[in-house]
Amino acid sequence: MKKIFLSLFILACAAAAFAQADKDSYVKVGDAVPAFGFEIEKGKTVSISDYKGKLILINLFATWCPPCNIELPLAQKEIWEKFKDNKKFAFFVFGREEGWDKLIPYKAKKGFTFPILPDADRSIFSKFAKQSIPRNILIDENGKIIYQSMGYEEKEFKELVKIIQEKLNTSSTK
C-alpha cells in the first residue's frame, strides 16, 4: 500500500512540475512573437519586427546561470558559427537583468561573437516568461513561434539545431 501511495505522490509531483513549466511561459508554439524593441548595439535601437522574413533564434540567459554557461559555448559552435552568414537567420542573446557594463566584458572573456544584448529591466524576458533560464525561442519567417525550450538539455539543444538546419535548408531552396 505504501508503494502505491509513493507512486501516486511521485506522479502528482511530476504532473505539478509540468503544469508549472507550462504556466511559466506567456507564449506558446504557434503564437506570434510579441512586439518589442531592443538595443542592437549601444545607442542603436531596433524592433523584432525589423527581422520578419528571417528565422530568428532568441536566447534568454544570465551571466551567473550555470546551465546558460554550458549552453552558450555550444550555441557559439553549433549554431552561430554554422549559420551566421545565412542572410535568412538572426540570433539574439539577451542578458536578463544585465546591462552593457556586464555583457561586454562577459562576451569578450568567453570569446563569443554572436550578439549578446541587454535586458536590464526584464522587459524582453517578461514578454515570454515569468522565470527560469536559459530559454530558447525560435521564430519563423512569418513571425510565429515554432519552437521553445526551457533549461538546458543536450537532447533538446540538438533538436533545436536540427530544426534550424532544416528550416534554413528549406528556405534556401525556395
C-alpha positions in Angstrom: 0.0 0.0 0.0 2.9 2.4 0.8 4.4 1.7 -2.6 1.1 2.7 -4.3 0.9 6.0 -2.3 4.5 6.7 -3.0 4.0 6.1 -6.7 0.9 8.3 -6.8 2.7 11.0 -4.9 5.6 11.0 -7.3 3.2 11.0 -10.3 1.4 14.0 -8.7 4.6 15.9 -8.2 5.7 15.3 -11.8 2.4 16.5 -13.1 2.6 19.6 -11.0 6.1 20.3 -12.3 5.0 20.0 -15.9 1.9 22.2 -15.2 4.2 24.8 -13.6 6.6 24.8 -16.5 3.6 25.4 -18.8 2.2 28.2 -16.6 5.7 29.8 -16.6 5.5 30.7 -20.3 3.4 33.6 -21.6 3.8 32.5 -25.2 3.4 29.1 -26.8 4.3 27.4 -30.1 2.0 28.8 -32.7 1.7 32.3 -31.2 3.0 35.4 -32.9 6.2 36.7 -31.4 5.3 39.6 -29.1 6.3 43.1 -30.3 9.4 44.6 -28.6 12.3 46.9 -29.3 15.9 46.4 -28.2 19.4 47.9 -28.4 21.3 46.0 -31.1 24.4 48.0 -30.1 24.9 50.7 -27.6 22.7 53.6 -28.6 21.0 51.9 -31.6 17.5 50.5 -31.1 15.7 48.2 -33.4 12.4 46.2 -33.3 12.0 42.5 -33.5 9.6 43.1 -36.4 12.6 44.5 -38.4 13.7 40.9 -38.7 10.5 39.5 -40.2 11.3 37.3 -43.1 14.2 35.6 -41.2 14.4 32.6 -39.0 15.1 34.2 -35.5 16.5 32.5 -32.5 16.2 34.3 -29.2 18.1 33.0 -26.2 17.4 34.4 -22.8 20.2 33.9 -20.2 22.1 35.4 -17.4 25.9 35.5 -16.9 25.6 33.9 -13.5 23.5 30.9 -14.7 25.3 27.6 -14.8 23.1 25.9 -17.4 23.4 29.1 -19.6 27.2 28.8 -19.4 27.0 25.3 -20.6 24.6 26.1 -23.4 26.2 29.3 -24.8 29.5 27.8 -25.9 27.5 25.2 -27.8 25.4 27.9 -29.3 28.6 29.6 -30.5 29.9 26.5 -32.1 26.9 24.6 -33.3 24.5 27.5 -34.2 26.3 30.8 -34.7 29.4 29.5 -36.5 27.3 27.4 -38.8 24.5 29.9 -39.6 25.8 33.4 -39.0 26.5 34.0 -42.7 23.0 32.9 -43.7 21.1 36.1 -44.6 17.8 34.3 -43.6 19.0 33.8 -40.0 19.2 36.1 -36.9 20.4 35.2 -33.4 19.9 37.4 -30.4 21.0 36.5 -26.9 19.5 38.7 -24.1 21.1 39.0 -20.7 18.2 39.1 -18.2 18.7 41.9 -15.7 22.1 42.7 -17.1 23.4 45.8 -19.0 26.2 46.6 -21.4 28.5 47.1 -18.4 28.4 43.3 -17.6 27.7 41.9 -21.0 30.6 43.5 -23.0 33.3 42.1 -20.6 31.4 38.7 -20.3 31.3 38.4 -24.1 35.0 39.2 -24.5 36.1 36.9 -21.7 34.1 34.0 -23.2 35.1 34.7 -26.8 31.5 34.8 -28.1 31.0 36.5 -31.4 27.1 36.4 -31.5 25.1 39.4 -30.3 24.7 39.5 -26.5 22.3 42.2 -25.7 21.0 43.8 -22.5 17.6 43.2 -21.0 18.4 45.1 -17.8 14.8 45.7 -16.8 13.4 42.2 -17.9 11.1 44.0 -20.4 12.0 41.4 -23.1 12.1 38.4 -20.8 8.7 39.3 -19.4 7.2 39.1 -22.9 8.0 35.4 -22.9 8.1 34.0 -19.3 7.8 34.6 -15.6 11.0 32.9 -14.6 13.6 30.1 -15.5 16.6 30.4 -17.8 18.1 29.5 -20.2 15.3 29.7 -22.7 15.3 29.4 -26.5 12.5 30.7 -28.7 12.7 30.0 -32.4 10.5 32.2 -34.7 9.8 31.5 -38.3 10.0 34.0 -41.2 6.3 34.9 -40.7 6.8 35.9 -37.0 5.3 32.7 -35.5 6.9 30.8 -32.6 7.8 27.4 -33.9 10.0 26.0 -31.0 10.6 26.8 -27.3 12.8 25.3 -24.7 13.4 26.0 -21.0 16.6 24.9 -19.3 19.4 23.1 -20.9 19.3 19.5 -22.0 21.7 18.1 -24.6 18.9 16.2 -26.5 16.7 19.3 -26.7 19.6 21.5 -27.8 20.4 19.0 -30.6 16.7 19.1 -31.7 16.9 22.9 -31.8 20.0 22.8 -34.1 18.3 20.2 -36.3 15.2 22.4 -36.7 17.3 25.5 -37.6 19.2 23.4 -40.1 16.0 22.1 -41.7 14.3 25.5 -41.8 17.3 27.2 -43.4 17.8 24.4 -45.9 14.1 24.7 -46.8 14.1 28.5 -47.1 17.3 28.4 -49.2 15.7 26.1 -51.8 12.6 28.4 -52.2 
